[in-house]
Amino acid sequence: MLSARPVRGRFRSLRSAANVILIAILFAIPWIRIDGQPLVLLDIPARQFHVFGLVIFPQELFFLWLLLIGAALALFFFTALLGRLWCGWACPQTVFTDVYAGVARRIQGWKGSTAPRHVAAWRIVATHVVWLLLSAIVGLHLVGYFRSPYEILAGIASGVVYPTSLAFLGAATLVSYLDFAVVRQTFCKYLCPYARFQSVLFDRDTLVVAYDALRGEPRGKRGSTTGDCVDCGLCVAVCPTGIDIRKGLQLECIACTQCIDACDGVMQRIDRPRNLIGYRSLASVEGRRARLLRPRTAIYASLLVVVTVAFGTLLVRRKPMDLHVSHSGTALVSHAADGRAGNAFTLRITNRELEARSFRLSLEDDDFELVAGLNPIPVAGASSLQTSVFVLSREGEPEGSRDLHFVLEPEGGGARVERRAHFVAQGDGGGSQQSGH
């Protein structure tokens, strides 16, 4: 059931601590709220993306794209410098597979790194039951990034659960179980796209988990050869992907560092220096000094700075509200009792801030009069409100279509948004039905 032998050592201790921290962060984020709004929530039905206090609306998806591009560039940069640091230390696939394996060993009665000769049937059943419970917890938190876990649990407690939420929760639980309990590192070996293109990010100066062949070869039993490697095979036994690191850098290596701990333990027992297998660049194995600053790292770092500056600039220039104006679909032109022409408009006001705000609507054009049922208009935090207004011409019937400008300002002053629209007169050939943005 468990393919790799567990190991103890300095890197194993660090990875266990990293697992606890990363899982705590991953599970905590869906529950954290700022001013009543989720810290991270990809609310697709409401067409809102909450990302660390920033509420991204559909017309602002460039923020989300910049975040994704920045994350990709950061991955490229750190991969070029530190190899598969993400795979070995931070990837959920590695982290949860490691946790599931540890839970299974405890239930099945492993003694340190020694597997039991026989595992009772009840222990195997208990292992899968606990795995399913863990998968349900993981599934709840995965779905929690798309629907508030508070709402999901409240629905389950009251017996009113939306079929869609229940279906996604069940699917996330099943996928988590199959992935972390059954597929495990097979995903890393054959399915992960990152493993396929990482080779183009590596060079001779990239820090990787590598075997020092100059020191270790020729390998053999202690005292029978001059190499430090005693050919015990522990580095292969503890590898979750089953590779032999002594054959050189391989795509299947996820830099989990288990081979380092295993080899260090052997070197300590035979009184030889540690780090026969260790974090090093291929250049250092060849006897030259590794370079941190080189063309590819400089390019990745420069692009990351550009994306960061662009994101920061757009964020600073971002206005706290937005306004969308369109003609009413019922009647394009009507007339008041005094004969003045009028147009009905539908407005969608978006409040991008987390707290509720009131916005005052006005016209910049003296030739028109705005008639609104409520002005200023209150809008809840991180939400949109649709309302209707009427615009009358000041004097009689204007000739042809005329431009007018709606202005939206927060109550008390501040940033303002202006949107252009067309006032259509009687007999005009139609005109634009929607404002420019």
MIDOVO-701021 format. One record per residue (C-alpha): x, z, y. Coordinates in Angstrom, 3 decimals. Layout:
! residues N
[[X Z Y]]
...
! end
This chain:
! residues 437
[[0.000 0.000 0.000]]
[[2.856 0.881 2.364]]
[[5.685 -1.637 2.232]]
[[8.383 0.055 4.332]]
[[10.172 3.317 3.659]]
[[9.974 5.855 6.519]]
[[13.141 6.986 8.246]]
[[14.261 9.821 10.493]]
[[16.614 9.604 13.437]]
[[16.990 9.537 17.192]]
[[15.114 6.261 17.672]]
[[12.339 7.353 15.292]]
[[11.818 10.466 17.438]]
[[11.756 8.407 20.630]]
[[9.298 5.930 19.158]]
[[6.986 8.730 18.001]]
[[6.960 10.141 21.529]]
[[6.366 6.664 22.960]]
[[3.458 6.134 20.539]]
[[1.763 9.336 21.705]]
[[2.202 8.451 25.379]]
[[1.033 4.834 25.019]]
[[-2.016 5.692 22.912]]
[[-2.953 8.457 25.356]]
[[-2.761 5.978 28.250]]
[[-4.691 3.284 26.360]]
[[-7.453 5.720 25.399]]
[[-7.605 7.508 28.756]]
[[-7.980 4.451 31.006]]
[[-11.615 3.557 30.062]]
[[-12.714 7.144 30.805]]
[[-11.071 7.513 34.218]]
[[-13.250 6.880 37.269]]
[[-12.361 6.641 40.959]]
[[-15.198 7.477 43.368]]
[[-17.641 6.832 40.547]]
[[-16.065 3.469 39.661]]
[[-14.050 2.825 36.457]]
[[-10.279 2.580 36.689]]
[[-10.270 -0.565 34.532]]
[[-13.436 -2.386 33.464]]
[[-13.928 -6.093 32.803]]
[[-17.664 -6.150 33.487]]
[[-18.560 -9.715 32.523]]
[[-22.396 -9.430 32.844]]
[[-22.030 -8.054 36.389]]
[[-19.205 -10.519 37.116]]
[[-16.903 -7.765 38.341]]
[[-13.398 -6.801 37.256]]
[[-12.299 -3.276 38.150]]
[[-8.510 -3.028 38.088]]
[[-6.949 0.230 39.346]]
[[-9.280 0.650 42.299]]
[[-9.441 -3.064 43.103]]
[[-12.809 -4.713 42.425]]
[[-12.345 -8.424 41.771]]
[[-15.370 -10.677 42.178]]
[[-15.708 -14.220 40.736]]
[[-14.579 -15.887 43.962]]
[[-11.416 -13.759 43.854]]
[[-10.218 -14.580 40.357]]
[[-6.881 -15.605 41.831]]
[[-6.080 -11.861 41.937]]
[[-6.603 -11.642 38.184]]
[[-4.536 -14.787 37.606]]
[[-1.703 -13.368 39.706]]
[[-1.809 -10.139 37.686]]
[[-1.627 -12.107 34.431]]
[[1.163 -14.353 35.717]]
[[3.071 -11.306 36.950]]
[[2.681 -9.604 33.554]]
[[3.920 -12.748 31.778]]
[[6.940 -13.071 34.075]]
[[7.756 -9.379 33.609]]
[[7.607 -9.914 29.837]]
[[9.940 -12.932 30.138]]
[[12.354 -11.023 32.372]]
[[12.612 -7.930 30.174]]
[[12.776 -10.065 27.024]]
[[15.716 -12.010 28.431]]
[[17.439 -8.716 29.251]]
[[16.378 -6.372 26.432]]
[[15.089 -8.611 23.658]]
[[11.902 -7.656 21.829]]
[[11.518 -4.337 23.612]]
[[7.772 -4.978 23.908]]
[[7.369 -5.697 20.187]]
[[9.278 -2.669 18.970]]
[[8.130 -0.063 21.464]]
[[4.939 -0.994 23.317]]
[[2.919 -3.634 21.437]]
[[-0.395 -2.163 20.188]]
[[0.154 -3.974 16.887]]
[[3.374 -2.052 16.281]]
[[2.152 1.250 17.716]]
[[-1.120 1.465 15.775]]
[[0.361 0.094 12.548]]
[[2.983 2.830 12.786]]
[[0.289 5.493 13.308]]
[[-1.881 4.206 10.435]]
[[1.139 4.224 8.103]]
[[2.039 7.787 9.115]]
[[-1.520 8.976 8.486]]
[[-1.542 7.316 5.058]]
[[1.716 8.974 4.038]]
[[0.389 12.402 4.946]]
[[-2.824 11.917 2.996]]
[[-1.068 10.420 -0.039]]
[[1.464 13.248 -0.315]]
[[4.782 11.674 0.663]]
[[7.711 14.106 0.710]]
[[9.797 12.969 3.669]]
[[10.875 9.426 2.794]]
[[10.042 9.794 -0.902]]
[[6.821 8.216 -2.145]]
[[4.790 10.046 -4.800]]
[[5.053 8.643 -8.317]]
[[1.302 8.463 -8.606]]
[[-1.356 8.491 -5.896]]
[[-4.716 9.900 -6.973]]
[[-7.769 7.722 -6.486]]
[[-9.377 10.254 -4.165]]
[[-6.321 10.126 -1.902]]
[[-6.558 6.333 -1.677]]
[[-10.276 6.555 -0.845]]
[[-9.588 9.286 1.722]]
[[-6.896 7.094 3.286]]
[[-9.322 4.228 3.832]]
[[-12.043 6.556 5.120]]
[[-9.667 8.010 7.709]]
[[-8.453 4.516 8.579]]
[[-12.066 3.458 9.206]]
[[-12.649 6.504 11.423]]
[[-9.483 5.713 13.369]]
[[-10.612 2.084 13.641]]
[[-13.972 3.200 15.039]]
[[-12.150 5.234 17.702]]
[[-9.880 2.298 18.516]]
[[-12.883 -0.064 18.555]]
[[-14.810 2.197 20.944]]
[[-11.917 2.193 23.403]]
[[-11.369 -1.559 23.102]]
[[-15.039 -2.195 23.890]]
[[-14.710 0.478 26.590]]
[[-12.630 -1.944 28.634]]
[[-15.695 -4.230 28.823]]
[[-18.535 -1.705 28.833]]
[[-18.329 1.882 29.992]]
[[-17.785 4.244 27.026]]
[[-20.024 6.752 28.807]]
[[-22.899 4.265 28.545]]
[[-22.114 3.443 24.919]]
[[-22.047 7.096 23.823]]
[[-25.134 7.948 25.893]]
[[-26.983 5.080 24.202]]
[[-25.877 6.231 20.741]]
[[-26.930 9.829 21.517]]
[[-30.358 8.727 22.740]]
[[-30.838 6.187 19.973]]
[[-31.111 3.342 22.474]]
[[-28.161 1.050 21.840]]
[[-28.010 -2.520 23.034]]
[[-27.569 -4.860 20.036]]
[[-24.756 -6.686 21.828]]
[[-22.797 -3.488 22.418]]
[[-23.377 -2.385 18.831]]
[[-22.256 -5.773 17.506]]
[[-19.060 -5.735 19.572]]
[[-18.363 -2.135 18.571]]
[[-18.764 -3.009 14.894]]
[[-16.615 -6.135 15.246]]
[[-13.855 -4.237 17.085]]
[[-13.884 -1.532 14.388]]
[[-13.667 -4.091 11.576]]
[[-10.917 -6.095 13.262]]
[[-8.911 -2.919 13.959]]
[[-9.220 -1.819 10.332]]
[[-8.232 -5.199 8.895]]
[[-5.388 -5.640 11.387]]
[[-3.734 -2.210 11.346]]
[[-4.548 -1.198 7.758]]
[[-4.345 -4.494 5.854]]
[[-2.517 -7.184 7.847]]
[[-0.003 -4.872 9.543]]
[[3.372 -6.531 10.282]]
[[2.273 -9.755 8.593]]
[[0.729 -10.534 11.973]]
[[4.139 -10.172 13.622]]
[[5.812 -12.409 11.039]]
[[3.379 -15.304 10.907]]
[[0.629 -15.060 13.552]]
[[2.067 -13.613 16.764]]
[[2.718 -16.420 19.282]]
[[5.276 -14.307 21.130]]
[[7.507 -14.257 18.067]]
[[7.456 -18.043 18.018]]
[[8.605 -18.661 21.585]]
[[10.872 -15.652 22.066]]
[[13.860 -17.704 20.872]]
[[13.763 -19.773 24.058]]
[[14.004 -16.553 26.104]]
[[17.040 -15.200 24.248]]
[[20.665 -16.059 24.847]]
[[24.004 -14.611 23.736]]
[[23.763 -11.885 26.411]]
[[20.292 -10.592 25.457]]
[[20.256 -7.046 24.109]]
[[18.977 -7.113 20.514]]
[[19.149 -5.084 17.325]]
[[22.240 -6.525 15.645]]
[[24.664 -5.823 12.812]]
[[28.368 -5.633 13.670]]
[[29.745 -7.996 11.027]]
[[33.321 -7.685 12.316]]
[[33.244 -3.983 11.477]]
[[30.951 -4.044 8.464]]
[[32.373 -6.927 6.450]]
[[33.496 -7.288 3.791]]
[[30.841 -4.909 2.520]]
[[30.927 -3.002 -0.748]]
[[31.072 0.428 -2.325]]
[[33.005 3.047 -0.463]]
[[36.713 2.801 -1.209]]
[[36.438 -0.638 -2.785]]
[[36.594 -2.662 0.433]]
[[37.705 -2.420 4.055]]
[[34.289 -2.969 5.625]]
[[32.188 -0.039 6.820]]
[[28.967 -1.358 5.218]]
[[28.538 0.280 1.795]]
[[25.756 -2.186 0.874]]
[[23.236 0.596 0.226]]
[[20.296 -1.634 1.222]]
[[18.547 1.058 3.255]]
[[18.348 -1.213 6.303]]
[[16.217 -3.600 4.236]]
[[14.140 -0.844 2.619]]
[[13.026 0.616 5.957]]
[[12.323 -2.727 7.675]]
[[8.542 -3.212 8.092]]
[[8.944 -7.005 8.019]]
[[11.333 -6.937 5.048]]
[[14.302 -8.747 6.597]]
[[18.003 -8.121 6.125]]
[[19.440 -7.579 9.602]]
[[22.919 -8.233 8.233]]
[[22.039 -11.927 7.979]]
[[21.890 -12.157 11.765]]
[[19.134 -12.366 14.398]]
[[15.812 -13.472 12.900]]
[[12.392 -14.240 14.366]]
[[10.791 -11.660 12.076]]
[[12.782 -8.789 13.623]]
[[10.481 -6.739 15.890]]
[[13.262 -4.441 17.141]]
[[11.592 -1.337 15.712]]
[[15.072 0.269 15.353]]
[[14.325 1.730 11.898]]
[[17.372 -0.024 10.450]]
[[19.540 1.615 13.134]]
[[18.387 5.107 12.173]]
[[18.790 4.387 8.463]]
[[22.314 3.029 8.897]]
[[23.340 5.828 11.281]]
[[22.275 8.373 8.670]]
[[24.423 6.707 6.026]]
[[27.417 6.454 8.375]]
[[27.100 10.141 9.210]]
[[27.064 11.112 5.525]]
[[30.208 9.107 4.735]]
[[31.943 10.254 7.922]]
[[32.138 6.889 9.665]]
[[31.173 6.003 13.255]]
[[27.515 5.297 13.963]]
[[26.202 2.075 15.468]]
[[27.175 -0.324 12.700]]
[[23.664 -1.583 13.381]]
[[22.678 -0.976 16.971]]
[[21.359 -2.240 20.261]]
[[23.891 -4.790 21.447]]
[[24.180 -8.346 22.653]]
[[25.528 -11.064 20.409]]
[[28.210 -11.588 23.041]]
[[29.470 -8.024 22.553]]
[[29.609 -8.550 18.790]]
[[31.852 -11.531 19.495]]
[[34.106 -9.310 21.579]]
[[33.144 -10.327 25.123]]
[[31.231 -8.472 27.807]]
[[27.519 -9.146 28.176]]
[[26.226 -10.375 31.538]]
[[23.080 -8.889 33.030]]
[[22.885 -11.356 35.912]]
[[22.655 -14.929 34.671]]
[[20.546 -17.989 35.582]]
[[17.490 -17.241 33.436]]
[[17.229 -13.573 34.443]]
[[17.713 -14.527 38.097]]
[[14.959 -17.161 37.855]]
[[12.510 -14.806 36.136]]
[[13.253 -12.038 38.631]]
[[12.834 -14.403 41.604]]
[[9.503 -15.736 40.328]]
[[8.311 -12.179 39.687]]
[[9.205 -11.216 43.260]]
[[7.344 -14.284 44.591]]
[[4.202 -13.424 42.606]]
[[4.405 -9.770 43.678]]
[[4.779 -10.695 47.345]]
[[1.912 -13.206 47.088]]
[[-0.334 -10.603 45.482]]
[[0.567 -8.001 48.096]]
[[0.025 -10.438 50.968]]
[[-3.387 -11.508 49.692]]
[[-4.346 -7.897 49.080]]
[[-3.408 -6.877 52.636]]
[[-5.325 -9.825 54.095]]
[[-8.346 -9.189 51.870]]
[[-11.482 -8.355 53.822]]
[[-13.699 -5.487 52.644]]
[[-16.777 -7.695 52.450]]
[[-17.904 -11.272 51.864]]
[[-20.895 -13.352 52.912]]
[[-22.517 -16.321 51.210]]
[[-25.178 -18.301 53.112]]
[[-27.609 -20.890 51.753]]
[[-30.911 -22.409 52.858]]
[[-34.030 -20.954 51.313]]
[[-35.295 -23.083 48.464]]
[[-38.985 -22.744 49.432]]
[[-39.209 -24.356 52.879]]
[[-36.431 -26.125 54.725]]
[[-38.067 -26.192 58.173]]
[[-41.022 -24.235 59.587]]
[[-42.434 -23.489 63.028]]
[[-43.309 -20.282 64.824]]
[[-46.584 -19.800 66.703]]
[[-44.874 -20.727 69.987]]
[[-43.720 -24.064 68.559]]
[[-40.076 -23.153 67.990]]
[[-38.424 -24.545 64.879]]
[[-37.131 -22.115 62.299]]
[[-35.006 -22.130 59.139]]
[[-35.059 -19.545 56.376]]
[[-31.706 -18.544 54.866]]
[[-30.763 -16.567 51.793]]
[[-27.732 -14.325 52.240]]
[[-25.596 -12.656 49.583]]
[[-23.546 -9.808 51.041]]
[[-20.735 -8.428 48.875]]
[[-19.242 -5.006 49.516]]
[[-15.745 -5.042 47.997]]
[[-15.026 -1.399 48.724]]
[[-15.823 1.443 46.337]]
[[-17.944 3.402 48.825]]
[[-21.320 2.291 50.215]]
[[-21.189 0.545 53.591]]
[[-23.651 -0.797 56.148]]
[[-23.048 -4.242 57.617]]
[[-24.418 -5.731 60.814]]
[[-25.426 -9.377 60.825]]
[[-25.446 -11.532 63.953]]
[[-25.203 -15.120 65.206]]
[[-22.422 -16.405 67.396]]
[[-24.657 -19.133 68.847]]
[[-26.782 -18.426 71.937]]
[[-29.128 -21.319 71.118]]
[[-30.574 -19.469 68.121]]
[[-32.301 -16.171 67.447]]
[[-31.814 -14.139 64.258]]
[[-34.849 -12.449 62.727]]
[[-33.958 -9.938 59.987]]
[[-36.174 -7.328 58.393]]
[[-33.288 -4.841 58.206]]
[[-30.156 -4.884 60.309]]
[[-27.644 -3.274 59.714]]
[[-27.920 -3.855 55.984]]
[[-26.747 -1.090 53.566]]
[[-24.861 -2.264 50.476]]
[[-23.751 -0.012 47.627]]
[[-20.075 0.215 46.778]]
[[-18.537 -2.591 44.692]]
[[-21.789 -4.535 44.572]]
[[-23.702 -7.433 46.096]]
[[-27.056 -7.545 47.849]]
[[-29.260 -10.585 48.381]]
[[-31.528 -10.701 51.403]]
[[-33.455 -13.272 53.446]]
[[-33.346 -13.893 57.187]]
[[-35.030 -16.305 59.566]]
[[-33.320 -18.231 62.361]]
[[-35.367 -19.579 65.284]]
[[-34.272 -22.049 67.916]]
[[-34.346 -20.589 71.431]]
[[-36.168 -23.543 72.973]]
[[-38.545 -25.912 71.219]]
[[-37.353 -28.403 68.655]]
[[-33.589 -29.143 68.603]]
[[-32.502 -32.708 68.139]]
[[-31.063 -33.287 64.673]]
[[-29.063 -30.886 62.574]]
[[-27.045 -28.255 64.405]]
[[-24.260 -25.972 63.275]]
[[-24.713 -22.224 63.579]]
[[-22.394 -19.362 62.629]]
[[-23.355 -16.144 60.868]]
[[-21.133 -13.147 61.542]]
[[-20.958 -10.093 59.276]]
[[-19.259 -6.896 60.468]]
[[-19.097 -3.342 59.090]]
[[-21.159 -0.846 61.025]]
[[-18.795 0.761 63.510]]
[[-16.521 -2.269 63.799]]
[[-13.552 -3.581 61.889]]
[[-12.917 -6.815 60.019]]
[[-15.474 -9.573 60.353]]
[[-16.519 -12.527 58.221]]
[[-17.873 -15.742 59.708]]
[[-19.781 -18.383 57.755]]
[[-20.969 -21.742 59.043]]
[[-24.418 -23.102 58.182]]
[[-26.661 -25.964 59.319]]
[[-29.890 -25.541 61.248]]
[[-32.163 -28.381 60.165]]
[[-34.759 -29.745 62.606]]
[[-38.069 -31.393 61.724]]
[[-37.542 -34.929 60.438]]
[[-33.824 -34.433 59.862]]
[[-32.571 -36.165 56.750]]
[[-31.950 -33.013 54.766]]
[[-28.690 -31.392 55.754]]
[[-26.416 -29.134 53.799]]
[[-28.088 -26.605 51.576]]
[[-25.104 -24.261 51.423]]
[[-22.520 -22.950 53.798]]
[[-18.814 -23.610 53.578]]
[[-16.414 -20.897 52.497]]
! end
